[in-house]
Amino acid sequence: MGSRVRELAGATPATRDRYVDLLRVASLGTVVLGHWLMAAVTPDGVGNLLAVVPALQPLTWLLQVMPVFFFVGGFSHALSYRSLLRKRPEGAGSSVYSAFLCARLQRLLRPTMVFVLVWGAAALLVQLLGGGGGLTGVTLRMVTQPLWFIGIYLAMVAFTPPLLRLHERYGWGAFAGLAGAAVAVDVLRFAAGVPYVEFLNFAFVWLAVHQLGFLRADGHLRLRRPALLAGGGLIAAAALVAFGPYPLSMVGMPGEKVSNMAPPTLALLAHGLWLVGAVELLRAPAARLLERPRVWRTVVAANGVAMTAFLWHLTAMFGVYGALLALDVTLPEPASAAWWVQVPPRLALAAALTAALVAAFRTFERPAAPAEPGSPGVPGRRGALDSAGGSGVGRPKVTGAPGSGPLAALGATLCLLGVLGLSMVGFGGLLDGRTALLIAIPVSAPAAVAMTLGGWLLVERAGRGTR
């Protein structure tokens, strides 16, 4: 692994935007750390530290960094799709879409499907043996919650081509259209009381942030614009929280009638604007730091396993708590002095167990032959390092079997519904018919797994017909 990382890091072209790779790793790492810190686990269940100590909720304005990941996704998707367009044969528009969609989804779905199938089998075995109570039951319900991110990201990949065309035609106007739609949704939700309309902001808010990545790819976030984004977004978010119906926390809180996260609100969009502006202001000093070989090798290595670590980090956390309970280690009252003393060793143990799980499952994050000519999002895989401006020598042209585009789109839709449903219902009550509402439709864990598995198989089949 070490020699491979050194080889990949050494082969990085001078034109590559290394800062994007750092943001991807840093954003996922911050989410993982935030989850580990916020979990207030007791023998009776799991609470939220931010609910126990409300004074800590302003920290979510720093720790809620998912907008940064989706912003980086927009940047990398724009470069990747345009790279495919430059190499398409005459009249191969649908093949380009299929190649883009399959390559992106395979990299995302293969580690996700392993996670879903392993946990599904474990949950089935536990419940057949009559278990599923206590901390085990809590784990079965909560371990799938981060999958909502996978579902949103699937939608971003699927909508990249049409939204990129809108961006190329209207520039900032395309972003403004999505942001305006998010405003309209919140007005209808809070002022008119229209039911279910708030779920549209899962698309409008996150796709607006994704659109900022397109703007960065075309150099529209230079000069004073990052400062304007950061300042304007921070002022807007503060005003919306102070004078509007929005809570202070930028993550969901138990018992709150309104969450800024699920579904996303206008306040979260403003929060995303200030974060994007802030990270862009740090771009120059970070780029100088990434010129150091050791620092860059660390980023390359981390990017190669980031998604696997994200998928399994809650498994590791609950594993640590389960081991402590099995060893009769007292779990102190959350936020007490004894609880804070336990935080560093708990974090260290969770990190070690996550590393072990990554070692076991990391191979599924590295497909053998990517269908697209290099992806700017993830160094550490063959074909990735020359994608942000490399020569592209020896890259294949894009070809595709008839119908592969619609097949991939159908597979993406099923996976989107499946992983979102699974993130809500979890694996608890797998044999009892437990359901959760996906927008307005009840969904069970077996149905969600079936949709995810079926969608993944369709994507894999479409990918075999695309080069």
Secondary structure as GFF3:
##gff-version 3
##sequence-region A 1 467
A	DSSP	alpha_helix	2	10	.	.	.	ID=ss1
A	DSSP	alpha_helix	18	38	.	.	.	ID=ss2
A	DSSP	beta_strand	39	42	.	.	.	ID=ss3
A	DSSP	beta_strand	45	48	.	.	.	ID=ss4
A	DSSP	alpha_helix	49	52	.	.	.	ID=ss5
A	DSSP	three_ten_helix	54	59	.	.	.	ID=ss6
A	DSSP	alpha_helix	60	63	.	.	.	ID=ss7
A	DSSP	alpha_helix	66	86	.	.	.	ID=ss8
A	DSSP	alpha_helix	93	128	.	.	.	ID=ss9
A	DSSP	alpha_helix	134	142	.	.	.	ID=ss10
A	DSSP	alpha_helix	147	170	.	.	.	ID=ss11
A	DSSP	alpha_helix	172	190	.	.	.	ID=ss12
A	DSSP	three_ten_helix	197	200	.	.	.	ID=ss13
A	DSSP	alpha_helix	201	217	.	.	.	ID=ss14
A	DSSP	alpha_helix	225	243	.	.	.	ID=ss15
A	DSSP	alpha_helix	266	281	.	.	.	ID=ss16
A	DSSP	alpha_helix	283	289	.	.	.	ID=ss17
A	DSSP	alpha_helix	293	303	.	.	.	ID=ss18
A	DSSP	alpha_helix	306	326	.	.	.	ID=ss19
A	DSSP	alpha_helix	337	361	.	.	.	ID=ss20
A	DSSP	three_ten_helix	362	365	.	.	.	ID=ss21
A	DSSP	alpha_helix	404	425	.	.	.	ID=ss22
A	DSSP	beta_strand	435	438	.	.	.	ID=ss23
A	DSSP	beta_strand	441	444	.	.	.	ID=ss24
A	DSSP	alpha_helix	445	464	.	.	.	ID=ss25
###
